Amino acid sequence: MFATGVTIVTARAADGSLVGLTANSFNSVSLDPPLVLWSLARGAGSMPALSTGSHYAVNILAASQKELARRFATKDIDRWSDVAFTEGLGGAPVLAGAAASFECFNRSRYDEGDHVIFVGEVERCTHAIGASPLLFHGGRFYTEHPL
């Protein structure tokens, strides 16, 4: 019953292939230095690339990117087909149209339960002025509704 934003975490694997997954376990940690965290199931197929790579990007999805969130949460498909992005720091893809992006150095990891918590040091961040976020609550996507 906790509403969250929706992100797609992206990276480039050592072999040059693109890695990306939908995650809503994202949070800020510190302003000085700028740190963020997110978590990934220990058994996730993208774990080897994300745990050994130097950089990743956390792309905060805009309200218009619901289908992209679904695509990057689906297994055994080409998640990157026709996805627009630019190459960020360390080769991590920065998704076009995102409400915001945090380009991070893979600073540390913590094994906790059946997940690994990734702490990234933000090296660059960007945002789209006036972008509405994609939200997730109770198994459904929402867009913001001003109170």
N, C-alpha and C positions, 0 to 999 in steps of 0.2 A: 504493500500500500504506500510505497514511497515513490513519488514521481521523480524521474531523472531525465537528463538530456541524453542524447544518443550520439555516439561517436563511431568512427571507423578508424582503427589503428592500422597504419600502413608502414611497410618497410621494404627494403630490397635485400634479398637473401644473398649469401656469399656467392652463389652461382649466377647471380644477376636476375633471378626470377622475382616477380613482385608478390608480396604477401599483404593480405588485408583481411580484417575481421571486424564485425560489428561488436561494440562493447558499450555497456552503460555503467560500468564500474569505474568511473573516472572522477578524480577529485584533485583540488589544489592541496599542496602540502606546505609550501613556504614561498614567501616573496623574496627573501634574501638568504641564500640564493633562490632563484625561481625554480621551484620543483613541483611536479605533478605526479600523480600515481594512477594506476589502473591495474586490473587483475585479469589473469587468464587461467583457465582450467589446465591443470598439469598435463592432461592427456590430449590437449589440442594439437592438431596437426601442424599448426604454425609455431609451436613452442620452440623447436630447434632453431629456426631462423631468428625468432624474436629474442631468445635468450642469449644468443651468441653474437648478434649484430651490434654495431656501434651506435646506430641511430634509428629512430622511428618517428612518425608523425601521428599526433592525435588530432583527427579532423572532427570538429564539432558540426554535426549536420544541421542544415537549414530545414525549415518546414517543408520545402519542396523536394526533399531528398528521401522520402519514405521508401520508395522502391529501391533506392541504392542501399539503404539500411537492410532491407529484406534480402537483397542479392548477396551482400557480404556476410549474412548470417546463414546462407544456404550452403550445404556441403555438395561436393562433387559436381560443380559447375565452373565455367570460366568466369570468375567474378570480375575480371578486368576487361572483358569485351566491351568496347566502345565507351570506356570510362575516361573522361578528360581529367588530366592531372599535369602538374609541373614537377620537375625533379627538385626536391628540397635538399637540405643539408644531409650529407652522408648517403645520398641516393634515395631517401625516403620519399615516396610519392605524396604530394600535397594535392588534395582533391579540389577540382574546380567547383565553385558554387557553395563551398562550405561556409557556415556562419563564422567560423574561426578555425585556425590551425595552430597547433603547438608543435614546433620541430624540436625534438629532444635528443640529447645524448643519453644513451642507456646507462644510467649512473649506477643503479644497484637493483638487486632482486631479493625477495624474501619468500621462502617456502612457508606457506601457512595452509594447513588443512589440505584440501584437494586443489588449491590454486597457488599461483605464484603472483606476488605483488611486485609490479615493476615501478620503480621510481625513476623518472626522467628529469634531467636538468634541461630546462627550456633555453634553447639557444636563439630561437627566433619565433615570434608569434605574429599572426596577422588576423584581421577580422573584417567582415563585410559590414559596413555601416548600415544600420537599420534592418539587418537580417533577422527574421523570426526563427526561433529554434524549433527543432523537432523534439518532441517530448514522448516519454514512454511511461505508462502507468497501468497496472493491472492487466498486463499482457496486450495492451493496445497502444497505438501511436496517436498522438494529439499534436495540435499546434497551439500556440499561446492564445489565450483569450483574456484581454485586459479586464481587470476587476472593475 
